[in-house]
Amino acid sequence: MSTPRFYCNAKLGPGAQLELPEAAAHHASRVLRLKAGDEARLFNGDGSDYRVELLRVAREGVTVKVIEWTTVSRESPLRVTLAQAISSGDRMDFTLQKAVELGVDAIHPLAAERSVVKLAGERAEKRRDHWQNVVISACEQSGRARVPQVAPPTAMLNWLGAMPDFKQKIMLSPDAPQSLHELPRPAGDICLLIGCEGGFAPAEIKAATSVGFTPVRLGPRVLRTETAALAALSAMQTLWGDF
């Protein structure tokens, strides 16, 4: 069995002793049934993995001691922010999970005109926390030692008016006149803009292009929202990244 790996939002260093977070402790003791003396790996998003020994495994919690740390180099050479229109059901979870596996650097959920799911207030904050946990789990599985941050859900037009300055802005559109492979290699940060189930409304497309987004297509077929982001990220990693 491979060494279990858990996220731990704490300061880590050689010799440090600490209690595992509740979710990690439950997984270690109840699911994997680890015992005192077993080893695991922790990461906190600082770019390193920390090898730990389990000192105590009890109903009350799991105590570990950091033995050593190593720098992890699994980040993509592409710095891609995924601006994803919020989709319904499990589609959004699936998209974020796989986008993290494919190396995305940050995630901005957008409330588009045609988004089925409408979020506001406490419900929006709870959904953001849920998505952040999906991202953390994907980092645990994929070996990434830096955790992409999920931004608060934002109305798309508001986000377009206040978004960071990206060197390359790409918007998927099945009717675009050019394909992704026709674009020049990006020289800096990339923003990938993906629509929801019904695609972007005409006003949203116009607003996006007015702030510099380039519409591109991925072949002649119309892709589902959960397919589009992953196909685009895979193609970008193949053309410009580390595939």
ABEGO torsion letter per residue (X at the ends): XBBBBBBBBBBBBBGBBBBBBAAAAAAAAAAAGBBBGBBBBBBAGAGBBBBBBBABBBAAEBBBBBABBBBBBABBABBBBBBBBBBBEAAAAAAAAAAAAAGBABBBBBBBAABABBBBEAAAAAAAAAAAAAAAAAAAAAGBABBBBBBBBBBAAAAAAABBBBABBBBBBAABABBAAABBBBABBBBBBBBBAAEBBAAAAAAAAAAGBBBBBBEABBBBAAAAAAAAAAAAAAAABAX
